[in-house]
Amino acid sequence: MPTSWFSRSRSQSLSAAHRITVTLYGVSDGGTGSANLTAQMGVLIGDSNGNGAVSSADVAQTKSRSGVTVDATNFRSDVNANGAINDSDISLIKSSVGTGLP
């Protein structure tokens, strides 16, 4: 793996809505071939339903999940990634209403 595998330094901050490019180096096809694969993904803080925009629907969805154990079906509602869906997540989503992916 190249030494510059991640180009963003810790001192650089990301906005609440951004697109990032992820590169996987040396991906093998299980045989003799390997290549680097690149994919772009959007990251939007507060977009709990994954539609690319933060709205009252995200707030309502997260309110309905408050107190529920975080799992593979509701992890997007755990906006602060502390392992719990609660008022902190709801507040973060409310503060992001109106934002969307570029």
One Martini backbone bead per residue (centre of mass of N, CA, C, O) as a GRO file, in nm:
protein
  102
    1MET     BB    1   0.097   0.035   0.022
    2PRO     BB    2   0.085   0.345   0.010
    3THR     BB    3   0.178   0.612   0.212
    4SER     BB    4  -0.072   0.792   0.063
    5TRP     BB    5  -0.368   0.657   0.118
    6PHE     BB    6  -0.437   0.929   0.289
    7SER     BB    7  -0.482   1.276   0.213
    8ARG     BB    8  -0.618   1.361   0.472
    9SER     BB    9  -0.573   1.562   0.720
   10ARG     BB   10  -0.642   1.625   1.053
   11SER     BB   11  -0.668   1.947   1.005
   12GLN     BB   12  -0.891   1.876   0.822
   13SER     BB   13  -1.216   1.957   0.735
   14LEU     BB   14  -1.552   1.867   0.713
   15SER     BB   15  -1.841   1.885   0.598
   16ALA     BB   16  -2.171   1.783   0.631
   17ALA     BB   17  -2.139   1.786   0.307
   18HIS     BB   18  -1.998   1.514   0.113
   19ARG     BB   19  -1.751   1.384  -0.108
   20ILE     BB   20  -1.584   1.074  -0.142
   21THR     BB   21  -1.283   0.895  -0.214
   22VAL     BB   22  -1.228   0.547  -0.255
   23THR     BB   23  -0.934   0.337  -0.228
   24LEU     BB   24  -0.854   0.012  -0.339
   25TYR     BB   25  -0.576  -0.184  -0.292
   26GLY     BB   26  -0.516  -0.484  -0.437
   27VAL     BB   27  -0.752  -0.622  -0.574
   28SER     BB   28  -0.873  -0.946  -0.590
   29ASP     BB   29  -1.006  -1.217  -0.806
   30GLY     BB   30  -0.870  -1.504  -0.695
   31GLY     BB   31  -0.635  -1.505  -0.884
   32THR     BB   32  -0.407  -1.315  -1.084
   33GLY     BB   33  -0.569  -1.060  -1.034
   34SER     BB   34  -0.515  -0.699  -0.988
   35ALA     BB   35  -0.653  -0.392  -0.839
   36ASN     BB   36  -0.763  -0.070  -0.836
   37LEU     BB   37  -1.037   0.074  -0.653
   38THR     BB   38  -1.291   0.326  -0.720
   39ALA     BB   39  -1.508   0.524  -0.499
   40GLN     BB   40  -1.798   0.712  -0.452
   41MET     BB   41  -1.921   0.902  -0.161
   42GLY     BB   42  -2.179   1.009   0.040
   43VAL     BB   43  -2.186   1.258   0.310
   44LEU     BB   44  -2.462   1.313   0.553
   45ILE     BB   45  -2.546   1.476   0.816
   46GLY     BB   46  -2.873   1.340   0.910
   47ASP     BB   47  -2.926   1.112   0.682
   48SER     BB   48  -3.123   0.852   0.783
   49ASN     BB   49  -3.259   0.766   0.483
   50GLY     BB   50  -3.056   0.813   0.226
   51ASN     BB   51  -3.158   1.068   0.007
   52GLY     BB   52  -2.955   1.342   0.024
   53ALA     BB   53  -3.142   1.470   0.261
   54VAL     BB   54  -3.240   1.698   0.517
   55SER     BB   55  -3.536   1.638   0.716
   56SER     BB   56  -3.822   1.579   0.889
   57ALA     BB   57  -3.803   1.274   0.829
   58ASP     BB   58  -3.539   1.227   0.990
   59VAL     BB   59  -3.644   1.320   1.259
   60ALA     BB   60  -3.883   1.120   1.284
   61GLN     BB   61  -3.722   0.861   1.257
   62THR     BB   62  -3.537   0.907   1.505
   63LYS     BB   63  -3.756   0.938   1.715
   64SER     BB   64  -3.870   0.641   1.668
   65ARG     BB   65  -3.564   0.522   1.761
   66SER     BB   66  -3.550   0.604   2.036
   67GLY     BB   67  -3.384   0.362   2.246
   68VAL     BB   68  -3.275   0.187   2.035
   69THR     BB   69  -3.089  -0.049   1.920
   70VAL     BB   70  -2.815  -0.064   1.739
   71ASP     BB   71  -2.820  -0.152   1.388
   72ALA     BB   72  -2.835  -0.235   1.049
   73THR     BB   73  -3.126  -0.067   1.024
   74ASN     BB   74  -3.040   0.219   1.224
   75PHE     BB   75  -2.747   0.359   1.218
   76ARG     BB   76  -2.815   0.644   1.088
   77SER     BB   77  -2.943   0.758   1.366
   78ASP     BB   78  -2.639   0.747   1.479
   79VAL     BB   79  -2.482   1.028   1.427
   80ASN     BB   80  -2.253   1.024   1.673
   81ALA     BB   81  -2.148   0.725   1.718
   82ASN     BB   82  -2.227   0.603   2.039
   83GLY     BB   83  -2.456   0.353   2.034
   84ALA     BB   84  -2.702   0.569   2.041
   85ILE     BB   85  -3.045   0.662   2.030
   86ASN     BB   86  -3.106   1.016   2.074
   87ASP     BB   87  -3.128   1.350   2.141
   88SER     BB   88  -2.856   1.412   2.007
   89ASP     BB   89  -2.934   1.316   1.725
   90ILE     BB   90  -3.180   1.495   1.685
   91SER     BB   91  -3.029   1.766   1.709
   92LEU     BB   92  -2.835   1.723   1.471
   93ILE     BB   93  -3.054   1.698   1.258
   94LYS     BB   94  -3.196   1.967   1.301
   95SER     BB   95  -2.928   2.134   1.228
   96SER     BB   96  -2.941   1.996   0.911
   97VAL     BB   97  -3.179   2.107   0.798
   98GLY     BB   98  -3.148   2.164   0.438
   99THR     BB   99  -2.943   1.969   0.360
  100GLY     BB  100  -2.714   1.851   0.093
  101LEU     BB  101  -2.587   1.705  -0.161
  102PRO     BB  102  -2.373   1.804  -0.426
   0.00000   0.00000   0.00000
